[in-house]
Amino acid sequence: MLLELDDQIVQSTGLTPEELRIELAVQLYEQGKITVGQGGRMTGMGSIRFQRELGKREIVSSYDKEDLDSDLNTLSNLFQ
């Protein structure tokens, strides 16, 4: 899916497109709508860097079964 935002809106935030992606992912994570793994993929940061970003913002990471399954899937794909 491609999300398009008006250039004026993007410019008015003072954020780069990458920063906006991170902000959106962080908000969705805080609301419980996405997992750490999904946030990592959404931002292009990967799970570990996304968790670090959450830590910088003092957002508690809840690592659940879905996160574990996502990490196991990633590891499995890396070693095939």
SEKOLZA-488807 format. One record per residue: x, y, z of N, C-alpha, C in turn; chain; residue number from 1. Coordinates in Angstrom, 3 decimals. Each point is the difference from the previous one (the first is absolute). Layout:
// residues N
+----------+----------+----------+----------+----------+----------+----------+----------+----------+----+-----+
:   n.east :  n.north :     n.up :  ca.east : ca.north :    ca.up :   c.east :  c.north :     c.up : ch :   i :
+----------+----------+----------+----------+----------+----------+----------+----------+----------+----+-----+
:        X :        Y :        Z :        X :        Y :        Z :        X :        Y :        Z :  A : NUM :
...
+----------+----------+----------+----------+----------+----------+----------+----------+----------+----+-----+
//
This chain:
// residues 80
+----------+----------+----------+----------+----------+----------+----------+----------+----------+----+-----+
:   n.east :  n.north :     n.up :  ca.east : ca.north :    ca.up :   c.east :  c.north :     c.up : ch :   i :
+----------+----------+----------+----------+----------+----------+----------+----------+----------+----+-----+
:    0.841 :   -1.174 :    0.000 :   -0.841 :    1.174 :    0.000 :    0.889 :    1.241 :    0.000 :  A :   1 :
:   -0.417 :    0.957 :   -0.725 :    0.716 :    1.264 :   -0.077 :   -0.859 :    1.070 :    0.641 :  A :   2 :
:    0.574 :    0.715 :    0.947 :   -0.708 :    1.084 :    0.679 :    0.548 :    1.314 :   -0.527 :  A :   3 :
:   -0.879 :    0.816 :   -0.546 :    0.426 :    1.290 :   -0.519 :   -0.467 :    1.103 :    0.939 :  A :   4 :
:    0.890 :    0.935 :    0.265 :   -0.329 :    1.163 :    0.820 :    0.296 :    1.254 :   -0.804 :  A :   5 :
:   -0.816 :    0.999 :    0.192 :    0.202 :    1.273 :   -0.655 :    1.359 :    0.565 :    0.408 :  A :   6 :
:    0.774 :    0.458 :   -0.959 :    1.334 :    0.544 :    0.274 :   -0.036 :    1.140 :    1.012 :  A :   7 :
:   -1.030 :    0.831 :   -0.049 :   -0.100 :    1.113 :    0.953 :   -0.150 :   -0.519 :    1.424 :  A :   8 :
:   -0.760 :   -1.074 :    0.160 :   -0.168 :   -0.582 :    1.331 :    1.318 :   -0.563 :    0.492 :  A :   9 :
:    0.681 :   -0.715 :   -0.869 :    1.296 :   -0.582 :    0.375 :    0.975 :    1.106 :    0.375 :  A :  10 :
:    0.077 :    1.034 :   -0.812 :    0.924 :    1.104 :    0.274 :   -0.366 :    0.727 :    1.287 :  A :  11 :
:   -1.288 :    0.110 :    0.294 :   -0.407 :    0.730 :    1.195 :    0.375 :   -0.734 :    1.283 :  A :  12 :
:    0.242 :   -1.309 :   -0.087 :    0.394 :   -0.750 :    1.196 :    1.464 :    0.220 :    0.338 :  A :  13 :
:    0.785 :    0.370 :   -1.001 :    1.434 :    0.153 :    0.212 :    0.726 :   -1.341 :    0.089 :  A :  14 :
:   -0.698 :   -1.072 :   -0.343 :    0.590 :   -1.339 :    0.061 :    0.313 :   -0.506 :   -1.398 :  A :  15 :
:    1.004 :   -0.833 :   -0.096 :    0.298 :   -0.661 :   -1.266 :   -1.005 :   -1.138 :   -0.192 :  A :  16 :
:   -0.124 :   -0.509 :   -1.218 :   -0.892 :   -1.149 :   -0.199 :    0.362 :   -1.190 :    0.902 :  A :  17 :
:    1.293 :   -0.223 :    0.218 :    0.442 :   -1.092 :    0.871 :   -0.454 :    0.237 :    1.439 :  A :  18 :
:    0.146 :    1.246 :    0.455 :   -0.424 :    0.337 :    1.360 :   -1.520 :   -0.141 :    0.162 :  A :  19 :
:   -0.745 :    0.378 :   -1.041 :   -1.449 :   -0.163 :    0.049 :   -0.390 :   -1.467 :    0.098 :  A :  20 :
:    0.704 :   -0.854 :   -0.750 :   -0.259 :   -1.442 :    0.058 :    0.243 :   -0.528 :    1.407 :  A :  21 :
:    1.084 :    0.459 :    0.631 :    0.315 :   -0.425 :    1.364 :   -1.081 :    0.481 :    0.960 :  A :  22 :
:   -0.398 :    1.264 :   -0.125 :   -1.039 :    0.548 :    0.872 :   -1.296 :   -0.794 :   -0.122 :  A :  23 :
:   -0.377 :   -0.315 :   -1.227 :   -1.221 :   -0.762 :   -0.222 :    0.114 :   -1.397 :    0.623 :  A :  24 :
:    1.116 :   -0.654 :   -0.227 :    0.196 :   -1.343 :    0.550 :   -0.009 :    0.015 :    1.525 :  A :  25 :
:    0.642 :    0.989 :    0.601 :    0.038 :    0.102 :    1.461 :   -1.412 :    0.184 :    0.543 :  A :  26 :
:   -0.764 :    0.879 :   -0.620 :   -1.378 :    0.237 :    0.450 :   -0.849 :   -1.260 :   -0.126 :  A :  27 :
:    0.131 :   -0.693 :   -1.130 :   -0.762 :   -1.239 :   -0.190 :    0.414 :   -1.055 :    1.017 :  A :  28 :
:    1.295 :   -0.055 :    0.306 :    0.474 :   -0.957 :    1.004 :   -0.575 :    0.339 :    1.373 :  A :  29 :
:    0.057 :    1.271 :    0.355 :   -0.520 :    0.426 :    1.307 :   -1.486 :   -0.322 :    0.147 :  A :  30 :
:   -0.720 :    0.051 :   -1.099 :   -1.428 :   -0.288 :    0.028 :   -0.289 :   -1.501 :   -0.061 :  A :  31 :
:    1.060 :   -0.800 :   -0.123 :   -0.176 :   -1.448 :   -0.049 :   -0.490 :   -0.518 :   -1.338 :  A :  32 :
:    0.162 :    0.809 :   -1.037 :   -0.498 :   -0.388 :   -1.316 :    1.033 :   -0.748 :   -0.837 :  A :  33 :
:    1.277 :    0.150 :    0.337 :    1.053 :   -0.742 :   -0.698 :    0.982 :   -0.552 :    1.035 :  A :  34 :
:    0.765 :   -0.992 :   -0.415 :    1.020 :   -0.603 :    0.857 :    1.344 :    0.680 :   -0.250 :  A :  35 :
:    0.976 :   -0.351 :    0.815 :    1.358 :    0.505 :   -0.208 :    0.508 :   -0.421 :   -1.376 :  A :  36 :
:   -0.253 :   -1.242 :   -0.366 :    0.438 :   -0.489 :   -1.310 :   -0.624 :    0.781 :   -1.141 :  A :  37 :
:   -1.281 :    0.275 :    0.119 :   -0.684 :    0.782 :   -1.030 :    0.540 :    1.429 :   -0.037 :  A :  38 :
:    0.251 :    0.565 :    1.174 :    0.577 :    1.344 :    0.055 :    1.375 :    0.043 :   -0.638 :  A :  39 :
:    0.783 :   -1.042 :    0.251 :    1.324 :   -0.088 :   -0.611 :   -0.063 :   -0.068 :   -1.508 :  A :  40 :
:   -0.950 :   -0.778 :   -0.507 :   -0.156 :   -0.097 :   -1.457 :   -0.553 :    1.300 :   -0.583 :  A :  41 :
:   -0.959 :    0.586 :    0.693 :   -0.630 :    1.236 :   -0.482 :    1.009 :    1.135 :   -0.125 :  A :  42 :
:    0.920 :    0.078 :    0.934 :    0.984 :    1.080 :    0.007 :    1.264 :   -0.330 :   -0.780 :  A :  43 :
:    0.169 :   -1.281 :   -0.316 :    1.235 :   -0.424 :   -0.664 :    1.168 :   -0.094 :    0.967 :  A :  44 :
:   -0.291 :    0.090 :    1.289 :    1.045 :   -0.020 :    1.028 :    0.323 :   -1.415 :    0.465 :  A :  45 :
:   -0.929 :   -0.904 :   -0.168 :    0.142 :   -1.323 :    0.592 :   -0.465 :    0.043 :    1.450 :  A :  46 :
:   -0.273 :   -1.166 :    0.542 :   -0.575 :   -0.096 :    1.350 :    0.896 :    0.585 :    1.078 :  A :  47 :
:    1.296 :   -0.306 :   -0.050 :    0.911 :    0.435 :    1.062 :    0.107 :    1.519 :    0.042 :  A :  48 :
:    0.231 :    0.612 :   -1.151 :    0.118 :    1.463 :   -0.034 :   -1.312 :    0.669 :    0.373 :  A :  49 :
:   -1.127 :   -0.608 :   -0.412 :   -1.296 :    0.568 :    0.372 :   -0.196 :   -0.090 :    1.515 :  A :  50 :
:    0.413 :   -1.111 :    0.602 :   -0.084 :   -0.120 :    1.459 :    0.872 :    1.060 :    0.676 :  A :  51 :
:    1.165 :    0.262 :   -0.556 :    0.866 :    1.049 :    0.558 :   -0.681 :    1.361 :   -0.089 :  A :  52 :
:   -0.666 :    0.247 :   -1.122 :   -0.725 :    1.266 :   -0.162 :   -1.101 :    0.108 :    1.048 :  A :  53 :
:   -0.711 :   -1.083 :    0.248 :   -1.021 :   -0.001 :    1.043 :    0.637 :    0.287 :    1.358 :  A :  54 :
:    1.158 :   -0.593 :    0.254 :    0.705 :    0.212 :    1.260 :    0.416 :    1.450 :    0.187 :  A :  55 :
:    0.480 :    0.635 :   -1.074 :    0.381 :    1.411 :    0.076 :   -1.184 :    0.864 :    0.413 :  A :  56 :
:   -1.180 :   -0.432 :   -0.420 :   -1.217 :    0.755 :    0.300 :   -0.652 :   -0.470 :    1.296 :  A :  57 :
:    0.690 :   -0.908 :    0.684 :   -0.484 :   -0.576 :    1.260 :   -1.360 :   -0.674 :   -0.158 :  A :  58 :
:   -0.161 :   -0.678 :   -1.138 :   -1.209 :   -0.776 :   -0.269 :    0.331 :   -1.453 :    0.286 :  A :  59 :
:   -0.746 :   -0.576 :    0.904 :    0.249 :   -1.384 :    0.403 :   -0.365 :   -0.926 :   -1.139 :  A :  60 :
:    0.916 :   -0.871 :   -0.330 :   -0.214 :   -0.976 :   -1.052 :   -0.630 :   -1.251 :    0.599 :  A :  61 :
:   -1.138 :   -0.380 :   -0.540 :   -0.639 :   -1.233 :    0.456 :    0.276 :   -1.075 :   -1.044 :  A :  62 :
:    0.851 :   -0.920 :    0.349 :    0.410 :   -1.060 :   -0.917 :   -0.942 :   -1.169 :    0.206 :  A :  63 :
:   -0.866 :   -0.249 :   -0.985 :   -0.990 :   -1.054 :    0.158 :    0.246 :   -1.144 :   -0.987 :  A :  64 :
:   -0.915 :   -0.940 :   -0.027 :    0.149 :   -1.175 :   -0.853 :    0.108 :    0.386 :   -1.471 :  A :  65 :
:   -0.766 :    0.985 :   -0.417 :    0.059 :    0.433 :   -1.396 :    1.385 :    0.550 :   -0.333 :  A :  66 :
:    0.598 :    0.751 :    0.926 :    1.362 :    0.499 :   -0.205 :    0.988 :   -1.156 :   -0.096 :  A :  67 :
:   -0.145 :   -0.973 :    0.894 :    0.881 :   -1.163 :   -0.030 :   -0.143 :   -0.743 :   -1.317 :  A :  68 :
:   -1.227 :   -0.231 :   -0.441 :   -0.227 :   -0.691 :   -1.275 :    0.631 :    0.763 :   -1.159 :  A :  69 :
:   -0.142 :    1.330 :    0.021 :    0.588 :    0.830 :   -1.050 :    1.520 :   -0.113 :    0.001 :  A :  70 :
:    0.603 :    0.049 :    1.187 :    1.462 :   -0.119 :    0.103 :    0.475 :   -1.379 :   -0.442 :  A :  71 :
:   -0.722 :   -1.042 :    0.390 :    0.372 :   -1.357 :   -0.411 :   -0.108 :   -0.155 :   -1.511 :  A :  72 :
:   -1.025 :    0.597 :   -0.586 :   -0.161 :   -0.044 :   -1.450 :    1.160 :    0.709 :   -0.693 :  A :  73 :
:    0.378 :    1.151 :    0.526 :    1.128 :    0.748 :   -0.567 :    1.283 :   -0.822 :    0.077 :  A :  74 :
:    0.255 :   -0.587 :    1.163 :    1.197 :   -0.824 :    0.162 :   -0.014 :   -1.196 :   -0.928 :  A :  75 :
:   -1.148 :   -0.614 :   -0.135 :   -0.131 :   -1.153 :   -0.887 :    0.322 :    0.390 :   -1.440 :  A :  76 :
:   -0.485 :    1.159 :   -0.437 :    0.267 :    0.476 :   -1.364 :    1.474 :    0.336 :   -0.197 :  A :  77 :
:    0.648 :    0.471 :    1.038 :    1.419 :    0.354 :   -0.111 :    0.889 :   -1.225 :   -0.181 :  A :  78 :
:   -0.399 :   -1.104 :    0.584 :    0.851 :   -1.197 :    0.001 :   -0.454 :   -1.068 :   -0.976 :  A :  79 :
:   -0.835 :    0.342 :   -0.944 :   -0.430 :   -0.972 :   -1.023 :    0.918 :    0.038 :   -1.172 :  A :  80 :
+----------+----------+----------+----------+----------+----------+----------+----------+----------+----+-----+
//
